Amino acid sequence: LLGAPGMPDKNTRHTLMFSATFPDDIQKLAHEFLRDDFLFLTVGRVGGACSDVTQAMIQIDHSEKRDKLMELLSDVPTTKARTLVFVDTKRNADFLATLLSQENLPTTS
């Protein structure tokens, strides 16, 4: 998105990032997209994610999203692992829940 034609330079736009957790490696990545004089505001403890939570950032093309998600969830029937998937709208959450249910993955939206 930030590399899209017509997107203003990082020093001429406002970029806001919100996260309940902000691990060091993600903070470093965020610096690429933020102005040099950005403001970092914290409430509570930085990096205070539960140690049982794994965070990963995977960069893929939009057309690869569904296949990558199915790949990432392929072991769920065996491991019974729980996964939280964020989407932008309730409609997309319902659509994704239906898709995953059709693949025999336990889901709710």
C-alpha positions in Angstrom: 0.0 0.0 0.0 2.8 2.4 0.9 4.5 1.7 -2.4 1.4 2.4 -4.5 1.6 5.1 -7.2 0.6 8.4 -5.9 1.2 7.6 -2.3 2.9 10.6 -0.7 6.4 10.3 0.7 6.6 9.3 4.4 7.7 12.8 5.3 4.6 14.5 3.7 1.9 12.1 4.9 0.5 11.2 8.3 1.0 7.5 9.2 -0.6 6.1 12.3 0.2 2.6 13.7 -1.7 1.0 16.6 -0.8 -2.2 18.2 -1.6 -3.9 21.5 1.9 -5.3 21.2 4.9 -3.9 19.4 7.9 -6.2 19.5 11.4 -4.9 18.7 11.6 -6.4 15.2 8.2 -4.9 14.3 9.2 -1.5 15.7 12.4 -1.6 13.5 10.3 -2.4 10.5 7.8 0.4 11.3 10.7 2.9 11.1 10.9 2.4 7.4 7.3 3.8 7.0 7.4 6.6 9.6 8.9 10.1 9.6 12.2 10.5 11.3 10.5 12.7 14.0 7.6 10.2 14.7 6.0 10.1 18.1 5.9 6.8 19.9 3.3 6.7 22.6 2.9 3.7 25.0 0.4 2.8 27.6 1.6 0.0 29.9 4.6 -2.1 29.1 6.2 -2.2 25.6 6.6 -5.7 24.2 4.2 -7.0 26.8 2.7 -9.7 24.7 2.0 -13.0 26.3 4.8 -15.4 25.8 2.4 -17.9 24.5 1.5 -15.6 21.5 3.5 -15.9 18.3 3.5 -12.9 16.0 4.6 -13.1 12.4 4.6 -10.7 9.6 4.4 -12.3 6.1 4.5 -10.1 3.1 2.6 -11.5 0.1 0.6 -10.3 -2.9 -3.2 -9.8 -2.4 -3.9 -12.7 -4.8 -1.9 -15.1 -2.5 -3.7 -14.3 0.7 -6.2 -17.2 0.7 -3.7 -19.9 -0.3 -1.2 -18.6 2.3 -3.8 -18.6 5.0 -4.8 -22.2 4.2 -1.2 -23.2 4.2 -0.7 -21.6 7.7 -3.8 -23.3 9.0 -3.1 -26.7 7.5 -2.0 -28.4 10.7 -4.9 -27.1 12.8 -6.9 -30.3 12.5 -4.0 -32.2 14.1 -2.6 -29.7 16.5 -5.9 -28.1 17.5 -4.0 -24.8 17.6 -6.0 -21.6 18.0 -5.4 -18.7 15.6 -6.8 -15.2 15.5 -7.1 -13.7 12.1 -7.8 -10.0 11.7 -9.9 -8.7 8.8 -11.2 -5.2 8.0 -14.9 -5.7 8.2 -17.5 -8.0 9.8 -18.6 -9.0 6.3 -15.1 -10.2 5.5 -15.0 -12.0 8.9 -18.2 -13.8 8.1 -17.0 -14.7 4.6 -13.7 -16.0 5.9 -15.5 -18.1 8.6 -17.7 -19.7 6.0 -14.6 -20.4 3.8 -12.7 -22.0 6.7 -15.8 -24.0 7.7 -16.0 -25.4 4.2 -12.4 -26.6 4.6 -13.4 -28.4 7.9 -11.6 -25.9 10.1 -13.4 -25.0 13.3 -14.2 -21.3 13.1 -16.4 -18.4 14.3 -16.6 -14.8 13.4 
